[in-house]
Amino acid sequence: MKLSELKGQDAIEAITDVIEPLSAIATDKRLRADFKKVADSDDRVSAIGKVLPKAIKAHKADVIKILAAVNRKAVKDYEAEATVPRIMADAFDVLTDEELFAFFN
């Protein structure tokens, strides 16, 4: 699910849950340039494939908090249910959400 698709109370709660972890990732100088490349890329899928592993390695807890919030799950529940394909799909949804991605620009 994309953050921009949430409505009402779910949207409000998700925003409060993602602000801190998004800020931690967005202010990471090592990743900021990579996210800029994704935003400027004609091939966003390939660009995301390069930045996502770095973001997960550097900010695992933050990434999980964001994915859990967007999916309206508790972090513990999201981690218990998460599979590699699910995490990749959820992360791709987050990184292709134009409204959310604008936070990094």
GIZICOR-V334395 format. One record per backbone hydrogen bond with DSSP energy under -1.0 kcal/mol. CO is the residue of the C=O (numbers start at 0). NH is the residue of the N-H. If there is no record, write none. Layout:
{{CO & NH} {CO & NH}}
This chain:
{{1 & 4} {2 & 5} {6 & 9} {7 & 11} {8 & 12} {9 & 13} {10 & 14} {11 & 15} {12 & 16} {13 & 17} {14 & 18} {17 & 21} {18 & 22} {19 & 23} {20 & 24} {21 & 25} {22 & 26} {24 & 27} {27 & 31} {30 & 34} {31 & 35} {32 & 36} {33 & 37} {34 & 38} {35 & 39} {42 & 46} {43 & 47} {44 & 48} {46 & 50} {47 & 51} {50 & 54} {51 & 55} {52 & 56} {53 & 57} {54 & 58} {58 & 62} {59 & 63} {60 & 64} {61 & 65} {62 & 66} {63 & 67} {64 & 68} {65 & 69} {66 & 70} {67 & 72} {68 & 71} {73 & 77} {74 & 78} {75 & 79} {76 & 80} {77 & 81} {82 & 86} {83 & 87} {84 & 88} {85 & 89} {86 & 90} {87 & 91} {88 & 92} {89 & 93} {90 & 94} {91 & 95} {93 & 96} {95 & 97} {96 & 100} {97 & 101} {99 & 102} {100 & 103} {101 & 104}}
